[in-house]
Amino acid sequence: MSTSGDTQLASEHNSWCRDTGLDPNHAFVLHDVPNDTDKSDIESAALIVKAFGKVRVKDKLSDTKTGTSLVLCECSEYLNPEHMPPFLKPENGGSWKVTLFTASESSDDDFPDKLNKLMAAEGKTLKDVHALMPSEFINENSPESIIRAVGDLPGKTMKPTNENNAFRRLRMFSGNLPVPAGEESLDNWLEQARLMIEECDCSAREKRKRIVESLKGPALEIIQAVRLNNPDAGPECCIEALESAFGTPESGEDLYFAFRSMYQQPGEKLSGFLRRLERSLTKEVHKGGLLPHRVDRSHIDQLIRGATESDMMLLNLRLRERKEQPPTFLKLLNEIREEEEYESARRKLNTTVRQVKTCEEMKPKATDPRPFRERP
């Protein structure tokens, strides 16, 4: 346990360190150094301790009565008390006591400085700390209440970590054909992976890790080859390699011509046809076969061209008149689905009306129960 004299000495040392602008973690004090010891001899003696690194004498306090000095030194290495010798022995004999500026030797005067540094690092002020404390604990003269609030501050102010705000895990992809049960096709997996890269706020290394965790078989072998050639390959590079290895070799122009040949299949809803068009256009844009600002216009052009079973719905949606200012994919999909719901409800109503009329026509007519009498 430290005595009152040791505490006072530690307080004086810390004040000395602050006055000279030194980082306490990179400073120490030598005791009992003879007054006539040259500065270069002190620095040379300190170099024997490898844990100090490069040492420079910053200040000296001499005592004429004892003929010794306290020497303040700065070193390049971060000082760990467990690795420091208690004494330093110079070449000409004798020993100099070594004192570090450790947390255990810090005085109470250091608390405001440490608190202010913590507040600055968190972007907060003492008013924010007081706001976190119940009213009965608010006391500016009570370090305990402030320390308690400071301990709660990081948990209440820091943003959620990536683990708490994690993106949904990618489904498994191996590259085998036909696609095994429980795995994703290449197109579906690529859509999920690109969305993860764009929307997830974790680091590039974490994104690459999630991609690797979702791969196995031939797909994993491709990524291993990529990392062998380029250990720092990013997640985008991994996706491009997989698409090149397992994707279609068609160019953007080839994909555009395939898009222009798409037609509505028998029994396919117009909304389903539009979703197929969107998937095809996404590939074209990625391959460079279509500029992004032309996507909405291409939706309408191909709907008019290829929707062979929804002529009346196209007329109701007035798509030909909206070519110059086409709606977005989501807006157009919503309009088509609403029209499909309206058509479905109308067909059900017409079917119900016809059934009612048919039942009424088939019902036998009522006869007059009164007996027939000849007219006189």
PyMOL commands that set and color helices and strands:
alter all, ss='L'
color gray80, all
select helices_A, chain A and resi 4-19+24-26+39-46+50-52+81-83+103-105+110-122+126-132+135-137+143-157+186-199+204-213+218-229+235-246+252-260+270-287+292-306+311-317+320-322+329-362
alter helices_A, ss='H'
color red, helices_A
select strands_A, chain A and resi 27-34+55-63+68-75+87-88+96-100
alter strands_A, ss='S'
color yellow, strands_A
deselect
rebuild
show_as cartoon
